[in-house]
Structure formats: C-alpha cells, structure tokens
C-alpha cells in the first residue's frame, strides 16, 4: 500500500472546513444530494469539525419550479428565478439536516458585504455566532438583489471569500468530475504550483454546466485560498463519502497545496474589495512592483481610469493591459491624475499637500 502524501495526511487536522456544492450536482438530485452531504457533515460534527456549506442551486430550482424552458438571460428573470428557488433550496437543506437533529442558518451575501470592511467583519461575527451555537451555515449569493456591480461572479469565488470570513482550515469544492485533469485527461492528485501546473489545463476539466462557474473558476478559487496558507481540494461530489475521504487524507480529487501566502488584510485587498478604478503603469514601475517588491510611485503612473477616493481599492494595470496588482490608493483619482508622471518631491508643489510619497504604498499593495 502506498503511503499517503504528507499534505493529504495534514487534512486530518482540519477543524473548520468550507464545503462548496455547485448547481449541477444539486440539479441532478435536489433532495438527495443535500441529504448525502448532511449525512457526512453530521459525522464530521461528531468529530468536532465545524462545517460551513456554500450552496448554489437557487436559480436552477427556480427555473424548474417556474417551468421555464431555459435559464433566463435577463437579470430580472434570473432574480425572479432565484427568489422562487432560494426557499426551495433551503427547504431541502433544512430537511436533510433535520434528520440529524441539526439546525441550519441561511446567510445571503453580495460583494458589497465583503467590499466594505465593516460589513465584512459583521458577516464574520455572524458566522462565528452560528458556529458557536452548533448551527450549520448555508451560504449563497443573494441573487434576488445582486446586480452586475455587486455580484461575485460565481459561488466558487464566494466560497474562497467565505474561507477568509470564517478563518477556516480548508476548502472543499465539490464538482461533477473527479478533479482537475492534465492534458491527457488524467486526474492531477496534487498541485503545488497553480500557475505552472493547473491553470494551463483547467479548461480540459469540464464541470458544472448548469451554473456559472467552470473548472477555470474553481482553479482561480483554489489560488485565492492557497494564498491564505489554506489547502483546497476539488473533489467528486457524487461520491457518498467524499467529504469524509478528503478529511481522512485519502487520495481523492485534486489537492492544491498552499504556497507563498499573504496577510488576511492583503487578501481582502486582492480579492474581497472591489476595485473602484484603475492605475496604468509603465514598464519600469511594473518591474519595481512585481519583481522588486517596491511601492508604486506617481512617476511610474501613465494613466488614471475611473473615479475613486484616497483609500479606495484600485487595479494596477501593466503596459500590456494585464492586471498585475491591487492596492489602496494614497490619492484620489483627480489628484493622482495631476501628479502622475511626476517625482515624489513635486507632489506638494502641485497639490498643495503631500499625504505620501507613493501613489500606492507597498504595505497596501498585493500582487495577483
């Protein structure tokens, strides 16, 4: 018998886990799938492992209840389907956990709830209060009110942000395939370098055709999570013991091993806060930021896009048009436009004041 990889064995020590289940798995068996998950969660709770569930499926269930031929293409139609489907989704989860005498708590979020630091901390306190009372949080995006500007994009990204909210030890993303495949359609057991190993082949592993997130989205979520120093497993959701197997250290799915990490504050800047604008930089500034770990100086800024205030999150765009970092602007867009291209010593003479020498200080800057 082959010994389990040390990274797999470490999963046995997890004490708080986020489990994300997608629309396709729920659409296949709206009542049966939650029951299977609840059976496993009950075992984990008995072991002292706290579990948070991120559940898609409201829109899919709403489409079915409304007897629509297809998923609506317009936002009001999607919101209506979500309004009808969300109550049905929670009924399935409530019934599944009632069989184990467990309460669930519905938590609906939009990007605004993590974009604003105060609301982020409030949501964190709510999750902690539920867990302290032995309640299983069931989290979904609030699709009935979310517009494009405040949507997460899909629940894969939401589950990664919930990891930060909950200070969890691991993320398990359940999908309809056995993990991430390589170019030969063979499952990759362990990924230690997301960019080099998994990102190039993520499109080969088709998954979750009913929802909005494919395998590329799941790999991006794994990248977000591992930057917090937390492992992520993309695993086959149809297996009746998948959660138990993963947390027992079995060779199931694809395990993403944490690499270089950032602080929770910088993680929030990179992924939680929604950028209010863009700062375009020249190649010298790009190298200083991405290779030298330096602050972004006004001299390296070539363009300012959008309207934002001092302290807002902005995207840093390289000369090739790619986003290379995010950070908190030291100056609002109007003032930054006036000082872009200038030396730091010229800031006060131009604006009449000087907050910092930098457009974005390195302590407020995180590479993507």
C-alpha positions as CSV (number, residue, x, y, z in Angstrom):
1,X,0.0,0.0,0.0
2,X,1.3,3.4,-1.0
3,X,1.7,5.8,1.9
4,X,-0.5,9.0,1.8
5,X,1.3,12.2,0.9
6,X,2.1,14.3,3.9
7,X,-0.1,17.1,2.5
8,X,-3.0,14.7,2.5
9,X,-2.3,13.5,6.0
10,X,-2.4,17.1,7.2
11,X,-6.1,17.3,6.2
12,X,-6.9,15.1,9.1
13,X,-6.1,18.0,11.4
14,X,-8.7,20.3,9.9
15,X,-11.2,21.7,12.5
16,X,-13.2,24.1,10.3
17,X,-14.0,23.5,6.7
18,X,-15.9,25.3,3.9
19,X,-17.7,23.0,1.5
20,X,-19.0,24.3,-1.8
21,X,-21.5,22.4,-3.9
22,X,-22.5,23.5,-7.4
23,X,-25.7,23.8,-9.3
24,X,-25.2,20.8,-11.5
25,X,-24.8,18.4,-8.6
26,X,-27.9,19.9,-6.9
27,X,-30.0,19.9,-10.1
28,X,-29.3,16.2,-10.5
29,X,-30.8,15.4,-7.1
30,X,-32.3,18.4,-5.3
31,X,-33.3,16.5,-2.2
32,X,-30.9,13.5,-2.3
33,X,-27.7,15.5,-2.7
34,X,-28.2,17.7,0.4
35,X,-29.1,14.5,2.3
36,X,-25.9,12.8,1.3
37,X,-23.9,15.9,2.3
38,X,-25.8,16.2,5.6
39,X,-25.0,12.6,6.4
40,X,-21.3,13.3,6.1
41,X,-21.4,16.7,7.9
42,X,-23.1,15.0,10.8
43,X,-20.2,12.6,11.1
44,X,-17.7,15.5,10.9
45,X,-19.6,17.5,13.5
46,X,-19.4,14.4,15.8
47,X,-15.6,14.5,15.3
48,X,-15.5,18.2,16.4
49,X,-15.1,19.6,12.8
50,X,-17.1,22.7,12.1
51,X,-18.7,22.9,8.6
52,X,-19.9,25.8,6.5
53,X,-21.8,25.0,3.3
54,X,-21.7,27.3,0.3
55,X,-24.7,26.1,-1.9
56,X,-25.6,27.1,-5.4
57,X,-28.8,26.0,-6.9
58,X,-31.4,28.7,-6.2
59,X,-31.7,29.8,-9.8
60,X,-31.8,26.2,-11.2
61,X,-34.5,25.2,-8.7
62,X,-36.5,28.4,-9.6
63,X,-36.3,27.7,-13.3
64,X,-37.7,24.2,-12.6
65,X,-40.4,25.5,-10.3
66,X,-41.5,28.2,-12.8
67,X,-41.5,25.5,-15.6
68,X,-39.2,27.6,-17.8
69,X,-37.7,26.1,-20.9
70,X,-34.2,27.6,-20.2
71,X,-32.3,29.7,-17.7
72,X,-33.4,33.3,-18.1
73,X,-30.9,35.5,-20.0
74,X,-32.0,38.8,-18.4
75,X,-31.2,40.0,-14.9
76,X,-34.8,40.4,-13.7
77,X,-35.6,36.9,-14.9
78,X,-32.6,35.5,-13.0
79,X,-33.6,37.4,-9.9
80,X,-37.2,36.1,-10.1
81,X,-36.0,32.5,-10.5
82,X,-33.6,33.0,-7.6
83,X,-36.4,34.3,-5.4
84,X,-38.6,31.3,-6.1
85,X,-35.7,28.8,-5.9
86,X,-34.0,30.0,-2.8
87,X,-36.8,29.0,-0.5
88,X,-36.9,25.5,-2.1
89,X,-33.2,25.2,-1.8
90,X,-33.3,25.9,1.9
91,X,-36.2,23.5,2.4
92,X,-34.0,20.7,1.0
93,X,-31.1,21.6,3.3
94,X,-33.4,22.0,6.3
95,X,-35.0,18.6,5.8
96,X,-31.6,17.0,5.2
97,X,-30.1,18.3,8.5
98,X,-33.3,17.8,10.5
99,X,-32.7,14.1,10.0
100,X,-29.7,14.5,12.2
101,X,-31.3,17.0,14.6
102,X,-29.2,19.8,13.3
103,X,-30.2,23.4,12.7
104,X,-29.1,25.4,9.6
105,X,-28.8,29.1,9.2
106,X,-29.3,30.9,5.9
107,X,-26.7,33.6,5.0
108,X,-27.1,35.5,1.8
109,X,-24.2,37.7,0.6
110,X,-23.4,40.1,-2.1
111,X,-20.0,41.6,-3.0
112,X,-20.9,44.7,-1.1
113,X,-20.8,42.6,2.1
114,X,-17.1,41.9,1.7
115,X,-16.2,45.1,-0.2
116,X,-17.0,47.2,2.9
117,X,-14.6,46.3,5.7
118,X,-17.2,47.0,8.4
119,X,-19.8,44.7,6.7
120,X,-17.1,42.1,6.2
121,X,-16.4,42.0,9.9
122,X,-20.1,41.9,10.7
123,X,-20.6,38.9,8.4
124,X,-17.6,37.2,10.1
125,X,-19.2,37.8,13.5
126,X,-22.5,36.3,12.3
127,X,-20.7,33.1,11.0
128,X,-18.9,32.8,14.3
129,X,-22.1,33.1,16.3
130,X,-23.8,30.4,14.2
131,X,-20.9,28.0,14.6
132,X,-20.6,28.7,18.3
133,X,-24.3,27.6,18.6
134,X,-23.8,24.4,16.6
135,X,-25.7,25.7,13.6
136,X,-24.6,24.8,10.1
137,X,-24.4,28.0,8.0
138,X,-25.8,27.6,4.4
139,X,-24.4,30.4,2.3
140,X,-25.4,31.6,-1.1
141,X,-25.1,34.7,-3.2
142,X,-28.1,37.0,-2.7
143,X,-29.2,36.6,-6.4
144,X,-32.5,38.3,-5.8
145,X,-30.8,41.7,-5.3
146,X,-27.4,41.3,-6.8
147,X,-26.7,43.4,-9.9
148,X,-23.6,43.1,-12.0
149,X,-21.7,45.6,-10.0
150,X,-22.0,43.7,-6.7
151,X,-22.1,40.1,-8.0
152,X,-19.3,37.7,-7.0
153,X,-19.4,36.2,-10.5
154,X,-20.0,32.7,-9.2
155,X,-20.1,30.7,-6.0
156,X,-16.6,29.4,-6.5
157,X,-15.2,32.9,-5.8
158,X,-17.8,33.3,-3.0
159,X,-16.6,30.1,-1.3
160,X,-13.0,31.4,-1.4
161,X,-14.0,34.6,0.3
162,X,-16.1,32.7,2.9
163,X,-12.8,31.0,3.7
164,X,-11.4,34.3,4.8
165,X,-14.6,35.4,6.5
166,X,-14.7,32.2,8.6
167,X,-10.9,31.7,9.1
168,X,-11.4,28.1,8.0
169,X,-8.7,25.5,7.7
170,X,-9.6,24.0,4.3
171,X,-11.9,24.5,1.3
172,X,-13.5,21.5,-0.5
173,X,-15.2,22.3,-3.8
174,X,-17.5,19.6,-5.0
175,X,-17.9,19.2,-8.7
176,X,-19.2,16.7,-11.3
177,X,-15.8,15.4,-12.3
178,X,-13.1,13.6,-10.3
179,X,-10.7,16.6,-10.0
180,X,-8.5,18.7,-12.3
181,X,-7.3,16.8,-15.3
182,X,-4.0,17.2,-17.1
183,X,-3.6,17.5,-20.8
184,X,-4.1,13.7,-21.1
185,X,-7.4,13.8,-19.2
186,X,-5.8,12.2,-16.2
187,X,-6.6,13.4,-12.7
188,X,-3.9,15.5,-11.1
189,X,-3.7,14.3,-7.4
190,X,-1.7,17.2,-6.0
191,X,-1.0,20.7,-7.4
192,X,1.9,22.6,-5.7
193,X,2.2,25.5,-8.3
194,X,-1.2,26.7,-9.6
195,X,0.1,28.9,-12.3
196,X,2.5,26.3,-13.8
197,X,0.6,23.1,-13.2
198,X,-3.2,23.7,-13.1
199,X,-4.1,27.0,-14.7
200,X,-2.9,25.9,-18.3
201,X,-5.1,22.8,-18.2
202,X,-8.1,24.0,-16.2
203,X,-10.3,24.2,-19.4
204,X,-9.8,20.5,-20.0
205,X,-11.8,19.5,-16.9
206,X,-15.3,20.4,-17.9
207,X,-17.7,20.8,-15.0
208,X,-20.9,22.4,-13.6
209,X,-22.6,23.2,-16.9
210,X,-25.8,24.3,-15.1
211,X,-24.2,27.1,-13.1
212,X,-21.9,30.0,-14.0
213,X,-18.6,28.6,-12.8
214,X,-16.4,26.1,-14.8
215,X,-13.2,24.4,-13.8
216,X,-11.1,27.6,-14.6
217,X,-13.2,29.4,-11.9
218,X,-12.6,26.6,-9.4
219,X,-8.8,26.7,-10.0
220,X,-8.9,30.5,-9.5
221,X,-10.7,30.0,-6.2
222,X,-8.0,27.4,-5.2
223,X,-5.4,30.0,-6.0
224,X,-7.2,32.6,-3.8
225,X,-7.4,30.1,-0.9
226,X,-3.8,28.8,-1.0
227,X,-2.6,32.4,-0.8
228,X,-4.1,32.5,2.6
229,X,-2.0,29.4,3.5
230,X,-5.0,27.1,3.4
231,X,-5.4,23.9,1.3
232,X,-8.1,23.5,-1.3
233,X,-9.5,20.2,-2.7
234,X,-11.6,20.0,-5.9
235,X,-13.3,16.7,-5.4
236,X,-16.0,14.4,-7.0
237,X,-19.3,15.5,-5.5
238,X,-21.2,12.3,-6.5
239,X,-19.2,10.1,-4.1
240,X,-21.3,9.4,-1.0
241,X,-18.2,9.6,1.3
242,X,-16.2,12.4,-0.5
243,X,-16.0,14.8,2.5
244,X,-15.0,12.0,4.9
245,X,-12.5,10.6,2.5
246,X,-10.9,14.0,1.8
247,X,-10.6,14.8,5.5
248,X,-9.3,11.3,6.3
249,X,-6.4,12.0,4.0
250,X,-7.4,9.7,1.1
251,X,-6.2,10.3,-2.5
252,X,-9.5,11.9,-3.7
253,X,-9.8,14.8,-6.1
254,X,-7.1,17.4,-6.7
255,X,-5.4,18.9,-3.6
256,X,-4.0,22.4,-4.0
257,X,-1.1,22.9,-1.6
258,X,-0.5,26.3,-0.1
259,X,2.5,28.2,-1.3
260,X,3.5,31.8,-0.8
261,X,1.0,33.5,1.4
262,X,-0.3,37.0,2.1
263,X,-1.8,38.5,5.2
264,X,-5.6,38.4,5.7
265,X,-5.6,42.2,5.2
266,X,-3.8,41.9,1.9
267,X,-6.0,39.0,0.9
268,X,-9.0,41.3,1.4
269,X,-7.4,44.0,-0.7
270,X,-6.7,41.5,-3.5
271,X,-10.0,39.6,-3.6
272,X,-12.6,41.0,-1.2
273,X,-12.6,44.7,-2.1
274,X,-14.0,45.5,-5.5
275,X,-11.7,47.9,-7.4
276,X,-13.1,51.4,-7.8
277,X,-10.8,52.3,-10.7
278,X,-7.5,51.5,-12.5
279,X,-4.0,52.9,-12.4
280,X,-1.9,52.2,-15.5
281,X,1.8,52.0,-15.1
282,X,4.9,52.0,-17.3
283,X,7.3,49.1,-17.6
284,X,9.8,50.4,-15.1
285,X,7.0,50.7,-12.4
286,X,5.8,47.2,-13.4
287,X,9.2,45.7,-12.7
288,X,9.6,47.7,-9.5
289,X,6.3,46.4,-8.2
290,X,6.2,42.9,-9.5
291,X,9.9,42.0,-9.3
292,X,11.3,44.3,-6.7
293,X,8.5,44.4,-4.2
294,X,8.6,48.2,-4.2
295,X,5.8,50.8,-3.7
296,X,4.2,52.4,-6.8
297,X,5.4,56.0,-7.2
298,X,3.5,58.7,-9.1
299,X,6.3,58.9,-11.6
300,X,5.5,55.4,-12.9
301,X,1.8,56.1,-13.5
302,X,0.8,56.7,-17.1
303,X,-3.0,56.8,-16.8
304,X,-5.8,57.0,-14.3
305,X,-9.1,55.3,-15.1
306,X,-12.3,55.8,-13.2
307,X,-13.2,57.9,-10.2
308,X,-12.0,56.9,-6.8
309,X,-11.1,58.4,-3.5
310,X,-8.0,58.1,-1.3
311,X,-8.1,54.7,0.4
312,X,-10.2,53.1,-2.3
313,X,-9.0,49.8,-3.9
314,X,-7.7,50.1,-7.4
315,X,-6.3,47.7,-10.0
316,X,-2.8,48.2,-11.2
317,X,-2.5,47.6,-14.9
318,X,0.7,47.0,-16.7
319,X,1.7,48.4,-20.1
320,X,0.5,45.2,-21.7
321,X,-3.1,45.7,-20.4
322,X,-2.9,42.9,-17.8
323,X,-3.8,43.4,-14.1
324,X,-0.7,42.8,-12.1
325,X,-1.7,44.0,-8.6
326,X,-4.3,45.7,-6.5
327,X,-3.8,48.3,-3.8
328,X,-5.2,51.1,-1.7
329,X,-4.8,54.5,-3.5
330,X,-2.9,57.1,-1.4
331,X,-4.6,59.8,-3.5
332,X,-8.0,60.2,-5.2
333,X,-8.3,59.9,-8.9
334,X,-8.4,63.6,-9.5
335,X,-5.2,64.3,-7.6
336,X,-3.4,61.3,-8.9
337,X,-4.2,62.5,-12.4
338,X,-2.5,65.8,-11.6
339,X,0.7,64.2,-10.2
340,X,1.1,61.1,-12.5
341,X,4.5,61.1,-14.1
342,X,5.9,63.5,-11.5
343,X,8.7,62.9,-9.0
344,X,7.5,62.5,-5.4
345,X,9.3,65.7,-4.5
346,X,6.9,67.6,-6.8
347,X,3.7,66.4,-5.1
348,X,3.3,69.1,-2.6
349,X,4.1,71.9,-5.0
350,X,1.4,70.5,-7.4
351,X,-1.4,69.6,-4.9
352,X,-0.6,72.0,-2.0
353,X,-0.3,69.0,0.3
354,X,1.5,65.6,0.4
355,X,0.0,62.6,2.1
356,X,2.6,60.1,1.0
357,X,5.5,59.9,-1.5
358,X,3.8,56.9,-3.1
359,X,0.7,56.5,-5.2
360,X,0.3,53.1,-3.5
361,X,2.5,52.1,-0.6
362,X,3.9,48.6,-0.7
363,X,2.1,47.8,2.6
364,X,-1.2,48.5,0.8
365,X,-0.2,46.7,-2.4
366,X,-0.6,43.0,-3.3
367,X,0.4,41.1,-6.4
368,X,-2.1,39.0,-8.2
